[in-house]
């Protein structure tokens, strides 16, 4: 199995402008992905996302740094790096949302890359890749459902 990157393509029945807001703004992110999100969606902007109640030890909190914010075409960020470090291609993962108009909607090309570059031992690499792949398979359909709800709200 190849553990280089996770890639998905999804058609969404909304304009790239709407989809861009949903993948880049904290108030929208928390509707389909993390339980909490705080971030500045501009290049170099930083923030945190969390899964679970942050007041408990079971919560998973991840820092992230925005790499590219080009509305309504691309939004990308680095995450899964150690606290206090500046994210680089060898110590973090890169998530990218590329948005292309497609008919009356948007083709979203999603990728998460950098697994091999982390230098993880084989079992850690395989586990991280599997967890992230399963996670995105859960969360990306939630993104589509959330956009559909937004678009149907008057």
C-alpha positions as CSV (number, residue, x, y, z in Angstrom):
1,X,0.0,0.0,0.0
2,X,1.1,3.5,-0.8
3,X,1.1,6.0,2.1
4,X,2.1,9.1,0.2
5,X,-1.1,11.1,0.1
6,X,-4.9,10.9,0.5
7,X,-6.8,12.2,-2.4
8,X,-10.6,12.6,-2.9
9,X,-12.8,14.3,-5.5
10,X,-16.3,15.4,-4.7
11,X,-18.9,17.4,-6.7
12,X,-20.8,19.9,-4.5
13,X,-24.0,21.7,-5.7
14,X,-22.8,25.1,-4.7
15,X,-20.6,27.8,-6.1
16,X,-16.8,27.8,-5.4
17,X,-17.3,31.0,-3.4
18,X,-19.7,29.2,-1.0
19,X,-17.6,26.0,-0.8
20,X,-14.5,28.1,-0.1
21,X,-16.2,29.8,2.9
22,X,-17.2,26.4,4.2
23,X,-13.6,24.9,4.0
24,X,-11.8,28.1,5.3
25,X,-14.0,29.8,8.0
26,X,-14.0,28.6,11.6
27,X,-17.8,29.1,12.0
28,X,-18.4,26.8,9.0
29,X,-15.6,24.3,9.8
30,X,-17.0,23.4,13.2
31,X,-20.3,22.5,11.5
32,X,-18.8,19.6,9.5
33,X,-15.2,18.8,10.8
34,X,-13.8,19.7,14.3
35,X,-15.9,20.3,17.4
36,X,-14.1,23.7,17.8
37,X,-12.1,25.8,15.3
38,X,-10.2,29.0,15.8
39,X,-8.1,30.3,12.9
40,X,-7.3,33.2,10.7
41,X,-7.9,32.0,7.1
42,X,-5.1,34.1,5.6
43,X,-1.6,32.9,4.5
44,X,0.5,32.5,7.6
45,X,-2.6,32.6,9.8
46,X,-2.5,30.2,12.7
47,X,-5.1,28.5,14.8
48,X,-6.3,25.3,16.5
49,X,-8.9,22.8,15.9
50,X,-10.2,20.3,18.5
51,X,-12.1,17.1,18.5
52,X,-13.9,16.4,21.8
53,X,-14.4,18.5,24.9
54,X,-11.1,20.5,25.4
55,X,-11.5,20.4,29.1
56,X,-11.0,16.6,29.1
57,X,-7.8,14.6,28.6
58,X,-9.4,12.7,25.8
59,X,-9.7,15.8,23.5
60,X,-7.5,15.9,20.5
61,X,-6.2,19.4,19.8
62,X,-4.2,20.2,16.7
63,X,-2.4,23.5,15.8
64,X,-2.6,24.5,12.1
65,X,-1.0,27.1,9.9
66,X,-2.6,28.4,6.7
67,X,-0.3,28.0,3.7
68,X,-2.5,29.2,0.8
69,X,-5.7,31.2,0.9
70,X,-6.8,32.1,-2.7
71,X,-10.6,32.6,-2.7
72,X,-12.4,30.9,-4.3
73,X,-9.8,28.5,-5.8
74,X,-7.6,27.1,-3.1
75,X,-7.3,26.8,0.7
76,X,-4.5,24.8,2.3
77,X,-3.0,24.4,5.7
78,X,-0.3,22.5,7.6
79,X,-1.2,20.5,10.7
80,X,0.0,17.5,12.8
81,X,3.2,19.2,13.9
82,X,4.6,19.4,17.4
83,X,3.7,22.3,19.6
84,X,6.1,25.2,19.4
85,X,7.5,24.1,16.0
86,X,7.1,26.0,12.8
87,X,5.4,23.6,10.3
88,X,7.6,22.5,7.4
89,X,7.2,19.8,4.7
90,X,9.1,17.3,6.9
91,X,7.3,17.8,10.2
92,X,3.7,18.3,9.3
93,X,0.9,17.3,6.9
94,X,-0.4,19.5,4.2
95,X,-4.2,19.6,3.5
96,X,-5.3,21.2,0.3
97,X,-8.8,22.0,-1.0
98,X,-8.7,22.9,-4.7
99,X,-12.1,24.2,-6.0
100,X,-13.0,24.3,-9.7
101,X,-16.4,25.5,-11.2
102,X,-18.2,22.5,-12.6
103,X,-21.6,23.0,-14.2
104,X,-23.8,24.7,-11.6
105,X,-21.5,23.5,-8.8
106,X,-18.0,22.9,-7.7
107,X,-15.5,20.1,-8.1
108,X,-13.6,19.9,-4.8
109,X,-10.2,18.2,-5.1
110,X,-9.0,17.3,-1.6
111,X,-5.5,16.1,-0.7
112,X,-3.6,15.4,2.5
113,X,0.1,14.9,1.9
114,X,3.4,14.5,3.8
115,X,2.9,11.2,5.6
116,X,6.2,9.6,4.3
117,X,8.1,12.9,4.8
118,X,7.4,12.8,8.5
119,X,10.0,10.0,8.9
120,X,7.6,7.9,11.0
121,X,8.4,4.3,11.6
122,X,6.4,2.0,9.3
123,X,3.7,1.0,11.8
124,X,3.2,4.6,12.9
125,X,3.0,5.8,9.3
126,X,0.5,3.1,8.4
127,X,-1.7,3.8,11.4
128,X,-1.6,7.6,10.9
129,X,-2.5,7.2,7.2
130,X,-5.3,4.8,7.9
131,X,-6.8,7.0,10.7
132,X,-6.6,10.1,8.5
133,X,-8.1,8.3,5.4
134,X,-11.0,6.9,7.5
135,X,-11.4,10.4,9.1
136,X,-11.7,12.2,5.8
137,X,-14.1,9.5,4.5
138,X,-16.3,10.4,7.4
139,X,-15.9,14.2,7.4
140,X,-15.9,15.1,3.6
141,X,-19.5,13.8,3.2
142,X,-20.5,15.9,6.2
143,X,-19.0,18.9,4.3
144,X,-21.3,18.1,1.3
145,X,-24.4,17.7,3.6
146,X,-23.6,21.0,5.4
147,X,-23.3,22.9,2.1
148,X,-26.6,21.4,1.0
149,X,-28.2,22.6,4.2
150,X,-26.7,26.1,3.7
151,X,-27.9,26.3,0.1
152,X,-31.4,25.2,1.0
153,X,-31.8,27.7,3.8
154,X,-33.6,30.9,2.6
